[in-house]
Amino acid sequence: MSVDASISPGELSEMLKQAKKVVALTGAGLSTSAGIPDFRGPKGLYVSRRYDPQKVFEISWFRRDPSYFYEFAWDFATMASEITPTFSHEFLCTLSGKGILCGIVTQNIDLLHQEAGSERVIELHGSFGSATCLKCGQRFFNLTYRWWLDLMGKSPDKPVARCGCKGVLKPDIVFFGEAVYRYDEAEELIRECDLLLVLGSSLNVTPASLLPYVTNAPTIIINRGSIGLGTASHRHLVNADLDDYLKEVAHSMEIAR
Ligand SMILES: [Zn+2]
């Protein structure tokens, strides 16, 4: 997608003021400045650390031996428990509070939108916020990284989180080959929006990458690098640092942090 159809922070600020049903579709780039690595980026967690993504998120492997996933989960939860939301996460929450933003669809599993205070968040790839026991089927909700770390720490040898019945807990994260969560709801939300913000996603992962196609509303994509989305007159690509750009938008809208 070309960059010549760009849009200034002042222009986006005006669009946001006039819109009534803004939806944000967010990806890894939103959280990288908070310190959450982009799993698929060139310096992603799998590259910088020792994990093989196919093995970490492979459901058949998990059922056979969850300890490999839980080694990753231990490191991820340790890292994520110390991280705070970025300006962009907080800006989206502010837009919700003003009745401008009606929902967030995210590919991220890091819970930072909720931590920033956003309420309507559709987590396509799930998160560590809830879990299911693979043995007795009990569900667990409103989970925090601290809860996971405490539970994993109770495991006698390797850090595997277990239910009271001793069954292995699986966080409600979408593993390879599993269907994403709440896709129909995400599609409906985006179909009804009057302005779509695509933030920090290169739109290279299906089915999230298909979502911008369900609307003809103005679509502003803010991301570093190339985008897997076809050119159209209603789509505007901004190749910029997300936090810096949105700070300028917030400034134009006279929204204090
Ligand atoms: Zn159980």
Residues whose N, C-alpha, C, O or C-beta is under 5 A from the ligand:
A	BS01	ZN	C133 K135 C136 G137 Q138 C163 G164 C165 G167
